Each structure stands twice: as C-alpha cells, then as structure tokens.
Amino acid sequence: EILNKKYTYGNTGVLAHEIYSLLMMGISNSKWFSVFFFTLLLCFMPIIFILNKMDYSIKKNNGNGLLTIAKK
C-alpha cells in the first residue's frame, strides 16, 4: 500500500544536473582543455546552486525522481 509519494526532481533540477554532468564529462574526457572546462565549472557553480535551490522550493507535479513511502 502506497502511503505517500513525492516528486524529487523538477525541470530546474534536471537542468542543473545536466549542466553539471556536461562540464564534468568535459573535464574527464579532455586532456589539454580540462583547465578550460574546470574554469567553466567554477563559473557555472553559482547558477547550478541557484537552480537546485529553486527546484527544492518549487512544488512539483511531475519530475524525474519519485520518493515513495509504502507499507507492507
């Protein structure tokens, strides 16, 4: 029996995660340009932080993650 369900990732959280993942992939896959991607990551970190805070505070009706509380 499902007691409660809550969506955990909204649109802004997905966007923040995608930006972070792309920059980390650029750092790990490039040999010579890793300093460039690391600098971009440092520049985008405040934006990623703001997007995550916005995602946490906005009520979500759908999303990528689902937290479910169930009883057996």
mmCIF file of the N, C-alpha and C atoms, coordinates in Angstrom:
data_MODEL
# 
_entry.id   MODEL 
# 
loop_
_atom_site.group_PDB 
_atom_site.id 
_atom_site.type_symbol 
_atom_site.label_atom_id 
_atom_site.label_alt_id 
_atom_site.label_comp_id 
_atom_site.label_asym_id 
_atom_site.label_entity_id 
_atom_site.label_seq_id 
_atom_site.pdbx_PDB_ins_code 
_atom_site.Cartn_x 
_atom_site.Cartn_y 
_atom_site.Cartn_z 
_atom_site.occupancy 
_atom_site.B_iso_or_equiv 
_atom_site.pdbx_formal_charge 
_atom_site.auth_seq_id 
_atom_site.auth_comp_id 
_atom_site.auth_asym_id 
_atom_site.auth_atom_id 
_atom_site.pdbx_PDB_model_num 
ATOM 1   N N  . GLU A 1 1  ? 0.856  -1.177 0.000   1.00 0.00 ? 1  GLU A N  1 
ATOM 2   C CA . GLU A 1 1  ? 0.000  0.000  0.000   1.00 0.00 ? 1  GLU A CA 1 
ATOM 3   C C  . GLU A 1 1  ? 0.902  1.240  0.000   1.00 0.00 ? 1  GLU A C  1 
ATOM 4   N N  . ILE A 1 2  ? 0.652  2.132  -0.907  1.00 0.00 ? 2  ILE A N  1 
ATOM 5   C CA . ILE A 1 2  ? 1.426  3.366  -1.006  1.00 0.00 ? 2  ILE A CA 1 
ATOM 6   C C  . ILE A 1 2  ? 0.819  4.405  -0.072  1.00 0.00 ? 2  ILE A C  1 
ATOM 7   N N  . LEU A 1 3  ? 1.623  4.892  0.869   1.00 0.00 ? 3  LEU A N  1 
ATOM 8   C CA . LEU A 1 3  ? 1.151  5.886  1.826   1.00 0.00 ? 3  LEU A CA 1 
ATOM 9   C C  . LEU A 1 3  ? 1.339  7.310  1.310   1.00 0.00 ? 3  LEU A C  1 
ATOM 10  N N  . ASN A 1 4  ? 2.476  7.562  0.664   1.00 0.00 ? 4  ASN A N  1 
ATOM 11  C CA . ASN A 1 4  ? 2.774  8.916  0.205   1.00 0.00 ? 4  ASN A CA 1 
ATOM 12  C C  . ASN A 1 4  ? 3.754  8.831  -0.956  1.00 0.00 ? 4  ASN A C  1 
ATOM 13  N N  . LYS A 1 5  ? 3.629  9.749  -1.901  1.00 0.00 ? 5  LYS A N  1 
ATOM 14  C CA . LYS A 1 5  ? 4.613  9.840  -2.979  1.00 0.00 ? 5  LYS A CA 1 
ATOM 15  C C  . LYS A 1 5  ? 4.917  11.305 -3.231  1.00 0.00 ? 5  LYS A C  1 
ATOM 16  N N  . LYS A 1 6  ? 6.183  11.567 -3.582  1.00 0.00 ? 6  LYS A N  1 
ATOM 17  C CA . LYS A 1 6  ? 6.638  12.937 -3.783  1.00 0.00 ? 6  LYS A CA 1 
ATOM 18  C C  . LYS A 1 6  ? 7.648  12.942 -4.922  1.00 0.00 ? 6  LYS A C  1 
ATOM 19  N N  . TYR A 1 7  ? 7.479  13.857 -5.858  1.00 0.00 ? 7  TYR A N  1 
ATOM 20  C CA . TYR A 1 7  ? 8.440  14.010 -6.938  1.00 0.00 ? 7  TYR A CA 1 
ATOM 21  C C  . TYR A 1 7  ? 9.645  14.781 -6.424  1.00 0.00 ? 7  TYR A C  1 
ATOM 22  N N  . THR A 1 8  ? 10.839 14.318 -6.801  1.00 0.00 ? 8  THR A N  1 
ATOM 23  C CA . THR A 1 8  ? 12.043 14.896 -6.228  1.00 0.00 ? 8  THR A CA 1 
ATOM 24  C C  . THR A 1 8  ? 12.842 15.759 -7.199  1.00 0.00 ? 8  THR A C  1 
ATOM 25  N N  . TYR A 1 9  ? 12.737 15.548 -8.494  1.00 0.00 ? 9  TYR A N  1 
ATOM 26  C CA . TYR A 1 9  ? 13.468 16.333 -9.491  1.00 0.00 ? 9  TYR A CA 1 
ATOM 27  C C  . TYR A 1 9  ? 12.476 17.034 -10.399 1.00 0.00 ? 9  TYR A C  1 
ATOM 28  N N  . GLY A 1 10 ? 12.516 18.350 -10.415 1.00 0.00 ? 10 GLY A N  1 
ATOM 29  C CA . GLY A 1 10 ? 11.695 19.116 -11.341 1.00 0.00 ? 10 GLY A CA 1 
ATOM 30  C C  . GLY A 1 10 ? 12.530 19.568 -12.531 1.00 0.00 ? 10 GLY A C  1 
ATOM 31  N N  . ASN A 1 11 ? 11.988 20.471 -13.314 1.00 0.00 ? 11 ASN A N  1 
ATOM 32  C CA . ASN A 1 11 ? 12.681 20.941 -14.519 1.00 0.00 ? 11 ASN A CA 1 
ATOM 33  C C  . ASN A 1 11 ? 13.974 21.670 -14.196 1.00 0.00 ? 11 ASN A C  1 
ATOM 34  N N  . THR A 1 12 ? 13.974 22.508 -13.177 1.00 0.00 ? 12 THR A N  1 
ATOM 35  C CA . THR A 1 12 ? 15.192 23.250 -12.854 1.00 0.00 ? 12 THR A CA 1 
ATOM 36  C C  . THR A 1 12 ? 16.274 22.329 -12.275 1.00 0.00 ? 12 THR A C  1 
ATOM 37  N N  . GLY A 1 13 ? 15.873 21.321 -11.530 1.00 0.00 ? 13 GLY A N  1 
ATOM 38  C CA . GLY A 1 13 ? 16.836 20.356 -11.011 1.00 0.00 ? 13 GLY A CA 1 
ATOM 39  C C  . GLY A 1 13 ? 17.464 19.526 -12.114 1.00 0.00 ? 13 GLY A C  1 
ATOM 40  N N  . VAL A 1 14 ? 16.666 19.152 -13.097 1.00 0.00 ? 14 VAL A N  1 
ATOM 41  C CA . VAL A 1 14 ? 17.193 18.401 -14.240 1.00 0.00 ? 14 VAL A CA 1 
ATOM 42  C C  . VAL A 1 14 ? 18.169 19.258 -15.029 1.00 0.00 ? 14 VAL A C  1 
ATOM 43  N N  . LEU A 1 15 ? 17.831 20.533 -15.231 1.00 0.00 ? 15 LEU A N  1 
ATOM 44  C CA . LEU A 1 15 ? 18.719 21.442 -15.953 1.00 0.00 ? 15 LEU A CA 1 
ATOM 45  C C  . LEU A 1 15 ? 20.051 21.615 -15.215 1.00 0.00 ? 15 LEU A C  1 
ATOM 46  N N  . ALA A 1 16 ? 19.995 21.797 -13.904 1.00 0.00 ? 16 ALA A N  1 
ATOM 47  C CA . ALA A 1 16 ? 21.221 21.946 -13.116 1.00 0.00 ? 16 ALA A CA 1 
ATOM 48  C C  . ALA A 1 16 ? 22.078 20.686 -13.199 1.00 0.00 ? 16 ALA A C  1 
ATOM 49  N N  . HIS A 1 17 ? 21.448 19.534 -13.129 1.00 0.00 ? 17 HIS A N  1 
ATOM 50  C CA . HIS A 1 17 ? 22.179 18.274 -13.202 1.00 0.00 ? 17 HIS A CA 1 
ATOM 51  C C  . HIS A 1 17 ? 22.815 18.083 -14.583 1.00 0.00 ? 17 HIS A C  1 
ATOM 52  N N  . GLU A 1 18 ? 22.110 18.450 -15.638 1.00 0.00 ? 18 GLU A N  1 
ATOM 53  C CA . GLU A 1 18 ? 22.656 18.314 -16.987 1.00 0.00 ? 18 GLU A CA 1 
ATOM 54  C C  . GLU A 1 18 ? 23.856 19.233 -17.206 1.00 0.00 ? 18 GLU A C  1 
ATOM 55  N N  . ILE A 1 19 ? 23.781 20.465 -16.736 1.00 0.00 ? 19 ILE A N  1 
ATOM 56  C CA . ILE A 1 19 ? 24.912 21.388 -16.865 1.00 0.00 ? 19 ILE A CA 1 
ATOM 57  C C  . ILE A 1 19 ? 26.131 20.836 -16.129 1.00 0.00 ? 19 ILE A C  1 
ATOM 58  N N  . TYR A 1 20 ? 25.916 20.371 -14.911 1.00 0.00 ? 20 TYR A N  1 
ATOM 59  C CA . TYR A 1 20 ? 27.000 19.821 -14.106 1.00 0.00 ? 20 TYR A CA 1 
ATOM 60  C C  . TYR A 1 20 ? 27.596 18.577 -14.769 1.00 0.00 ? 20 TYR A C  1 
ATOM 61  N N  . SER A 1 21 ? 26.740 17.691 -15.272 1.00 0.00 ? 21 SER A N  1 
ATOM 62  C CA . SER A 1 21 ? 27.221 16.459 -15.898 1.00 0.00 ? 21 SER A CA 1 
ATOM 63  C C  . SER A 1 21 ? 28.033 16.745 -17.156 1.00 0.00 ? 21 SER A C  1 
ATOM 64  N N  . LEU A 1 22 ? 27.569 17.688 -17.983 1.00 0.00 ? 22 LEU A N  1 
ATOM 65  C CA . LEU A 1 22 ? 28.303 18.017 -19.202 1.00 0.00 ? 22 LEU A CA 1 
ATOM 66  C C  . LEU A 1 22 ? 29.678 18.605 -18.895 1.00 0.00 ? 22 LEU A C  1 
ATOM 67  N N  . LEU A 1 23 ? 29.750 19.466 -17.897 1.00 0.00 ? 23 LEU A N  1 
ATOM 68  C CA . LEU A 1 23 ? 31.040 20.051 -17.545 1.00 0.00 ? 23 LEU A CA 1 
ATOM 69  C C  . LEU A 1 23 ? 31.983 19.014 -16.936 1.00 0.00 ? 23 LEU A C  1 
ATOM 70  N N  . MET A 1 24 ? 31.472 18.134 -16.112 1.00 0.00 ? 24 MET A N  1 
ATOM 71  C CA . MET A 1 24 ? 32.312 17.086 -15.531 1.00 0.00 ? 24 MET A CA 1 
ATOM 72  C C  . MET A 1 24 ? 32.787 16.105 -16.602 1.00 0.00 ? 24 MET A C  1 
ATOM 73  N N  . MET A 1 25 ? 31.924 15.813 -17.579 1.00 0.00 ? 25 MET A N  1 
ATOM 74  C CA . MET A 1 25 ? 32.323 14.950 -18.680 1.00 0.00 ? 25 MET A CA 1 
ATOM 75  C C  . MET A 1 25 ? 33.417 15.621 -19.510 1.00 0.00 ? 25 MET A C  1 
ATOM 76  N N  . GLY A 1 26 ? 33.314 16.935 -19.698 1.00 0.00 ? 26 GLY A N  1 
ATOM 77  C CA . GLY A 1 26 ? 34.356 17.665 -20.414 1.00 0.00 ? 26 GLY A CA 1 
ATOM 78  C C  . GLY A 1 26 ? 35.681 17.636 -19.684 1.00 0.00 ? 26 GLY A C  1 
ATOM 79  N N  . ILE A 1 27 ? 35.639 17.728 -18.360 1.00 0.00 ? 27 ILE A N  1 
ATOM 80  C CA . ILE A 1 27 ? 36.875 17.676 -17.569 1.00 0.00 ? 27 ILE A CA 1 
ATOM 81  C C  . ILE A 1 27 ? 37.516 16.296 -17.658 1.00 0.00 ? 27 ILE A C  1 
ATOM 82  N N  . SER A 1 28 ? 36.713 15.255 -17.567 1.00 0.00 ? 28 SER A N  1 
ATOM 83  C CA . SER A 1 28 ? 37.275 13.905 -17.525 1.00 0.00 ? 28 SER A CA 1 
ATOM 84  C C  . SER A 1 28 ? 37.713 13.399 -18.893 1.00 0.00 ? 28 SER A C  1 
ATOM 85  N N  . ASN A 1 29 ? 37.121 13.900 -19.969 1.00 0.00 ? 29 ASN A N  1 
ATOM 86  C CA . ASN A 1 29 ? 37.443 13.371 -21.296 1.00 0.00 ? 29 ASN A CA 1 
ATOM 87  C C  . ASN A 1 29 ? 38.497 14.170 -22.050 1.00 0.00 ? 29 ASN A C  1 
ATOM 88  N N  . SER A 1 30 ? 38.780 15.373 -21.626 1.00 0.00 ? 30 SER A N  1 
ATOM 89  C CA . SER A 1 30 ? 39.739 16.181 -22.373 1.00 0.00 ? 30 SER A CA 1 
ATOM 90  C C  . SER A 1 30 ? 41.076 16.210 -21.648 1.00 0.00 ? 30 SER A C  1 
ATOM 91  N N  . LYS A 1 31 ? 42.126 16.129 -22.420 1.00 0.00 ? 31 LYS A N  1 
ATOM 92  C CA . LYS A 1 31 ? 43.455 16.159 -21.819 1.00 0.00 ? 31 LYS A CA 1 
ATOM 93  C C  . LYS A 1 31 ? 43.966 17.595 -21.718 1.00 0.00 ? 31 LYS A C  1 
ATOM 94  N N  . TRP A 1 32 ? 43.926 18.308 -22.817 1.00 0.00 ? 32 TRP A N  1 
ATOM 95  C CA . TRP A 1 32 ? 44.504 19.655 -22.859 1.00 0.00 ? 32 TRP A CA 1 
ATOM 96  C C  . TRP A 1 32 ? 43.524 20.738 -22.455 1.00 0.00 ? 32 TRP A C  1 
ATOM 97  N N  . PHE A 1 33 ? 42.232 20.490 -22.656 1.00 0.00 ? 33 PHE A N  1 
ATOM 98  C CA . PHE A 1 33 ? 41.229 21.513 -22.370 1.00 0.00 ? 33 PHE A CA 1 
ATOM 99  C C  . PHE A 1 33 ? 40.568 21.341 -21.008 1.00 0.00 ? 33 PHE A C  1 
ATOM 100 N N  . SER A 1 34 ? 41.095 20.489 -20.154 1.00 0.00 ? 34 SER A N  1 
ATOM 101 C CA . SER A 1 34 ? 40.467 20.258 -18.857 1.00 0.00 ? 34 SER A CA 1 
ATOM 102 C C  . SER A 1 34 ? 40.486 21.518 -17.987 1.00 0.00 ? 34 SER A C  1 
ATOM 103 N N  . VAL A 1 35 ? 41.507 22.360 -18.142 1.00 0.00 ? 35 VAL A N  1 
ATOM 104 C CA . VAL A 1 35 ? 41.565 23.621 -17.391 1.00 0.00 ? 35 VAL A CA 1 
ATOM 105 C C  . VAL A 1 35 ? 40.431 24.535 -17.833 1.00 0.00 ? 35 VAL A C  1 
ATOM 106 N N  . PHE A 1 36 ? 40.131 24.536 -19.130 1.00 0.00 ? 36 PHE A N  1 
ATOM 107 C CA . PHE A 1 36 ? 39.030 25.333 -19.662 1.00 0.00 ? 36 PHE A CA 1 
ATOM 108 C C  . PHE A 1 36 ? 37.690 24.876 -19.082 1.00 0.00 ? 36 PHE A C  1 
ATOM 109 N N  . PHE A 1 37 ? 37.445 23.549 -19.076 1.00 0.00 ? 37 PHE A N  1 
ATOM 110 C CA . PHE A 1 37 ? 36.189 23.039 -18.535 1.00 0.00 ? 37 PHE A CA 1 
ATOM 111 C C  . PHE A 1 37 ? 36.094 23.246 -17.028 1.00 0.00 ? 37 PHE A C  1 
ATOM 112 N N  . PHE A 1 38 ? 37.233 23.157 -16.332 1.00 0.00 ? 38 PHE A N  1 
ATOM 113 C CA . PHE A 1 38 ? 37.229 23.405 -14.893 1.00 0.00 ? 38 PHE A CA 1 
ATOM 114 C C  . PHE A 1 38 ? 36.888 24.868 -14.598 1.00 0.00 ? 38 PHE A C  1 
ATOM 115 N N  . THR A 1 39 ? 37.411 25.783 -15.410 1.00 0.00 ? 39 THR A N  1 
ATOM 116 C CA . THR A 1 39 ? 37.085 27.207 -15.252 1.00 0.00 ? 39 THR A CA 1 
ATOM 117 C C  . THR A 1 39 ? 35.604 27.458 -15.530 1.00 0.00 ? 39 THR A C  1 
ATOM 118 N N  . LEU A 1 40 ? 35.068 26.800 -16.558 1.00 0.00 ? 40 LEU A N  1 
ATOM 119 C CA . LEU A 1 40 ? 33.632 26.910 -16.831 1.00 0.00 ? 40 LEU A CA 1 
ATOM 120 C C  . LEU A 1 40 ? 32.806 26.368 -15.668 1.00 0.00 ? 40 LEU A C  1 
ATOM 121 N N  . LEU A 1 41 ? 33.266 25.265 -15.093 1.00 0.00 ? 41 LEU A N  1 
ATOM 122 C CA . LEU A 1 41 ? 32.550 24.691 -13.956 1.00 0.00 ? 41 LEU A CA 1 
ATOM 123 C C  . LEU A 1 41 ? 32.515 25.674 -12.791 1.00 0.00 ? 41 LEU A C  1 
ATOM 124 N N  . LEU A 1 42 ? 33.627 26.317 -12.520 1.00 0.00 ? 42 LEU A N  1 
ATOM 125 C CA . LEU A 1 42 ? 33.662 27.302 -11.438 1.00 0.00 ? 42 LEU A CA 1 
ATOM 126 C C  . LEU A 1 42 ? 32.738 28.481 -11.721 1.00 0.00 ? 42 LEU A C  1 
ATOM 127 N N  . CYS A 1 43 ? 32.643 28.864 -12.984 1.00 0.00 ? 43 CYS A N  1 
ATOM 128 C CA . CYS A 1 43 ? 31.751 29.972 -13.345 1.00 0.00 ? 43 CYS A CA 1 
ATOM 129 C C  . CYS A 1 43 ? 30.281 29.583 -13.246 1.00 0.00 ? 43 CYS A C  1 
ATOM 130 N N  . PHE A 1 44 ? 29.971 28.325 -13.557 1.00 0.00 ? 44 PHE A N  1 
ATOM 131 C CA . PHE A 1 44 ? 28.578 27.874 -13.562 1.00 0.00 ? 44 PHE A CA 1 
ATOM 132 C C  . PHE A 1 44 ? 28.087 27.374 -12.203 1.00 0.00 ? 44 PHE A C  1 
ATOM 133 N N  . MET A 1 45 ? 28.979 27.171 -11.242 1.00 0.00 ? 45 MET A N  1 
ATOM 134 C CA . MET A 1 45 ? 28.557 26.642 -9.944  1.00 0.00 ? 45 MET A CA 1 
ATOM 135 C C  . MET A 1 45 ? 27.515 27.514 -9.236  1.00 0.00 ? 45 MET A C  1 
ATOM 136 N N  . PRO A 1 46 ? 27.630 28.847 -9.236  1.00 0.00 ? 46 PRO A N  1 
ATOM 137 C CA . PRO A 1 46 ? 26.554 29.637 -8.613  1.00 0.00 ? 46 PRO A CA 1 
ATOM 138 C C  . PRO A 1 46 ? 25.205 29.459 -9.320  1.00 0.00 ? 46 PRO A C  1 
ATOM 139 N N  . ILE A 1 47 ? 25.234 29.331 -10.638 1.00 0.00 ? 47 ILE A N  1 
ATOM 140 C CA . ILE A 1 47 ? 23.988 29.120 -11.386 1.00 0.00 ? 47 ILE A CA 1 
ATOM 141 C C  . ILE A 1 47 ? 23.392 27.757 -11.057 1.00 0.00 ? 47 ILE A C  1 
ATOM 142 N N  . ILE A 1 48 ? 24.234 26.738 -10.976 1.00 0.00 ? 48 ILE A N  1 
ATOM 143 C CA . ILE A 1 48 ? 23.765 25.394 -10.625 1.00 0.00 ? 48 ILE A CA 1 
ATOM 144 C C  . ILE A 1 48 ? 23.178 25.395 -9.220  1.00 0.00 ? 48 ILE A C  1 
ATOM 145 N N  . PHE A 1 49 ? 23.840 26.082 -8.299  1.00 0.00 ? 49 PHE A N  1 
ATOM 146 C CA . PHE A 1 49 ? 23.350 26.172 -6.922  1.00 0.00 ? 49 PHE A CA 1 
ATOM 147 C C  . PHE A 1 49 ? 21.980 26.854 -6.877  1.00 0.00 ? 49 PHE A C  1 
ATOM 148 N N  . ILE A 1 50 ? 21.822 27.955 -7.596  1.00 0.00 ? 50 ILE A N  1 
ATOM 149 C CA . ILE A 1 50 ? 20.539 28.677 -7.619  1.00 0.00 ? 50 ILE A CA 1 
ATOM 150 C C  . ILE A 1 50 ? 19.438 27.809 -8.227  1.00 0.00 ? 50 ILE A C  1 
ATOM 151 N N  . LEU A 1 51 ? 19.753 27.096 -9.313  1.00 0.00 ? 51 LEU A N  1 
ATOM 152 C CA . LEU A 1 51 ? 18.757 26.223 -9.938  1.00 0.00 ? 51 LEU A CA 1 
ATOM 153 C C  . LEU A 1 51 ? 18.326 25.106 -8.992  1.00 0.00 ? 51 LEU A C  1 
ATOM 154 N N  . ASN A 1 52 ? 19.279 24.537 -8.246  1.00 0.00 ? 52 ASN A N  1 
ATOM 155 C CA . ASN A 1 52 ? 18.925 23.484 -7.287  1.00 0.00 ? 52 ASN A CA 1 
ATOM 156 C C  . ASN A 1 52 ? 18.066 24.024 -6.150  1.00 0.00 ? 52 ASN A C  1 
ATOM 157 N N  . LYS A 1 53 ? 18.375 25.222 -5.665  1.00 0.00 ? 53 LYS A N  1 
ATOM 158 C CA . LYS A 1 53 ? 17.558 25.826 -4.609  1.00 0.00 ? 53 LYS A CA 1 
ATOM 159 C C  . LYS A 1 53 ? 16.154 26.145 -5.113  1.00 0.00 ? 53 LYS A C  1 
ATOM 160 N N  . MET A 1 54 ? 16.061 26.621 -6.356  1.00 0.00 ? 54 MET A N  1 
ATOM 161 C CA . MET A 1 54 ? 14.740 26.881 -6.946  1.00 0.00 ? 54 MET A CA 1 
ATOM 162 C C  . MET A 1 54 ? 13.944 25.585 -7.077  1.00 0.00 ? 54 MET A C  1 
ATOM 163 N N  . ASP A 1 55 ? 14.616 24.513 -7.492  1.00 0.00 ? 55 ASP A N  1 
ATOM 164 C CA . ASP A 1 55 ? 13.939 23.230 -7.655  1.00 0.00 ? 55 ASP A CA 1 
ATOM 165 C C  . ASP A 1 55 ? 13.443 22.698 -6.318  1.00 0.00 ? 55 ASP A C  1 
ATOM 166 N N  . TYR A 1 56 ? 14.225 22.934 -5.278  1.00 0.00 ? 56 TYR A N  1 
ATOM 167 C CA . TYR A 1 56 ? 13.835 22.457 -3.950  1.00 0.00 ? 56 TYR A CA 1 
ATOM 168 C C  . TYR A 1 56 ? 12.614 23.211 -3.419  1.00 0.00 ? 56 TYR A C  1 
ATOM 169 N N  . SER A 1 57 ? 12.508 24.492 -3.740  1.00 0.00 ? 57 SER A N  1 
ATOM 170 C CA . SER A 1 57 ? 11.440 25.308 -3.165  1.00 0.00 ? 57 SER A CA 1 
ATOM 171 C C  . SER A 1 57 ? 10.144 25.298 -3.990  1.00 0.00 ? 57 SER A C  1 
ATOM 172 N N  . ILE A 1 58 ? 10.210 24.914 -5.255  1.00 0.00 ? 58 ILE A N  1 
ATOM 173 C CA . ILE A 1 58 ? 9.021  24.908 -6.108  1.00 0.00 ? 58 ILE A CA 1 
ATOM 174 C C  . ILE A 1 58 ? 8.278  23.583 -5.950  1.00 0.00 ? 58 ILE A C  1 
ATOM 175 N N  . LYS A 1 59 ? 6.958  23.651 -5.819  1.00 0.00 ? 59 LYS A N  1 
ATOM 176 C CA . LYS A 1 59 ? 6.143  22.432 -5.741  1.00 0.00 ? 59 LYS A CA 1 
ATOM 177 C C  . LYS A 1 59 ? 6.103  21.769 -7.108  1.00 0.00 ? 59 LYS A C  1 
ATOM 178 N N  . LYS A 1 60 ? 6.305  20.455 -7.126  1.00 0.00 ? 60 LYS A N  1 
ATOM 179 C CA . LYS A 1 60 ? 6.393  19.715 -8.372  1.00 0.00 ? 60 LYS A CA 1 
ATOM 180 C C  . LYS A 1 60 ? 5.197  18.779 -8.545  1.00 0.00 ? 60 LYS A C  1 
ATOM 181 N N  . ASN A 1 61 ? 4.610  18.788 -9.745  1.00 0.00 ? 61 ASN A N  1 
ATOM 182 C CA . ASN A 1 61 ? 3.519  17.863 -10.064 1.00 0.00 ? 61 ASN A CA 1 
ATOM 183 C C  . ASN A 1 61 ? 4.019  16.659 -10.844 1.00 0.00 ? 61 ASN A C  1 
ATOM 184 N N  . ASN A 1 62 ? 5.192  16.773 -11.448 1.00 0.00 ? 62 ASN A N  1 
ATOM 185 C CA . ASN A 1 62 ? 5.828  15.650 -12.127 1.00 0.00 ? 62 ASN A CA 1 
ATOM 186 C C  . ASN A 1 62 ? 7.332  15.894 -12.100 1.00 0.00 ? 62 ASN A C  1 
ATOM 187 N N  . GLY A 1 63 ? 8.092  14.875 -12.436 1.00 0.00 ? 63 GLY A N  1 
ATOM 188 C CA . GLY A 1 63 ? 9.528  15.048 -12.406 1.00 0.00 ? 63 GLY A CA 1 
ATOM 189 C C  . GLY A 1 63 ? 10.274 13.773 -12.733 1.00 0.00 ? 63 GLY A C  1 
ATOM 190 N N  . ASN A 1 64 ? 11.595 13.823 -12.613 1.00 0.00 ? 64 ASN A N  1 
ATOM 191 C CA . ASN A 1 64 ? 12.440 12.671 -12.937 1.00 0.00 ? 64 ASN A CA 1 
ATOM 192 C C  . ASN A 1 64 ? 12.576 11.695 -11.779 1.00 0.00 ? 64 ASN A C  1 
ATOM 193 N N  . GLY A 1 65 ? 12.504 12.165 -10.566 1.00 0.00 ? 65 GLY A N  1 
ATOM 194 C CA . GLY A 1 65 ? 12.667 11.296 -9.412  1.00 0.00 ? 65 GLY A CA 1 
ATOM 195 C C  . GLY A 1 65 ? 11.350 11.157 -8.652  1.00 0.00 ? 65 GLY A C  1 
ATOM 196 N N  . LEU A 1 66 ? 11.176 10.014 -8.019  1.00 0.00 ? 66 LEU A N  1 
ATOM 197 C CA . LEU A 1 66 ? 9.945  9.778  -7.261  1.00 0.00 ? 66 LEU A CA 1 
ATOM 198 C C  . LEU A 1 66 ? 10.320 9.131  -5.931  1.00 0.00 ? 66 LEU A C  1 
ATOM 199 N N  . LEU A 1 67 ? 9.951  9.772  -4.838  1.00 0.00 ? 67 LEU A N  1 
ATOM 200 C CA . LEU A 1 67 ? 10.152 9.242  -3.499  1.00 0.00 ? 67 LEU A CA 1 
ATOM 201 C C  . LEU A 1 67 ? 8.816  8.678  -3.041  1.00 0.00 ? 67 LEU A C  1 
ATOM 202 N N  . THR A 1 68 ? 8.808  7.399  -2.731  1.00 0.00 ? 68 THR A N  1 
ATOM 203 C CA . THR A 1 68 ? 7.564  6.717  -2.371  1.00 0.00 ? 68 THR A CA 1 
ATOM 204 C C  . THR A 1 68 ? 7.700  6.124  -0.975  1.00 0.00 ? 68 THR A C  1 
ATOM 205 N N  . ILE A 1 69 ? 6.679  6.338  -0.155  1.00 0.00 ? 69 ILE A N  1 
ATOM 206 C CA . ILE A 1 69 ? 6.599  5.719  1.166   1.00 0.00 ? 69 ILE A CA 1 
ATOM 207 C C  . ILE A 1 69 ? 5.484  4.689  1.096   1.00 0.00 ? 69 ILE A C  1 
ATOM 208 N N  . ALA A 1 70 ? 5.860  3.433  1.338   1.00 0.00 ? 70 ALA A N  1 
ATOM 209 C CA . ALA A 1 70 ? 4.892  2.337  1.219   1.00 0.00 ? 70 ALA A CA 1 
ATOM 210 C C  . ALA A 1 70 ? 4.883  1.496  2.489   1.00 0.00 ? 70 ALA A C  1 
ATOM 211 N N  . LYS A 1 71 ? 3.783  0.802  2.700   1.00 0.00 ? 71 LYS A N  1 
ATOM 212 C CA . LYS A 1 71 ? 3.625  -0.083 3.859   1.00 0.00 ? 71 LYS A CA 1 
ATOM 213 C C  . LYS A 1 71 ? 3.292  -1.468 3.354   1.00 0.00 ? 71 LYS A C  1 
ATOM 214 N N  . LYS A 1 72 ? 3.955  -2.442 3.937   1.00 0.00 ? 72 LYS A N  1 
ATOM 215 C CA . LYS A 1 72 ? 3.708  -3.829 3.527   1.00 0.00 ? 72 LYS A CA 1 
ATOM 216 C C  . LYS A 1 72 ? 2.547  -4.412 4.285   1.00 0.00 ? 72 LYS A C  1 
# 
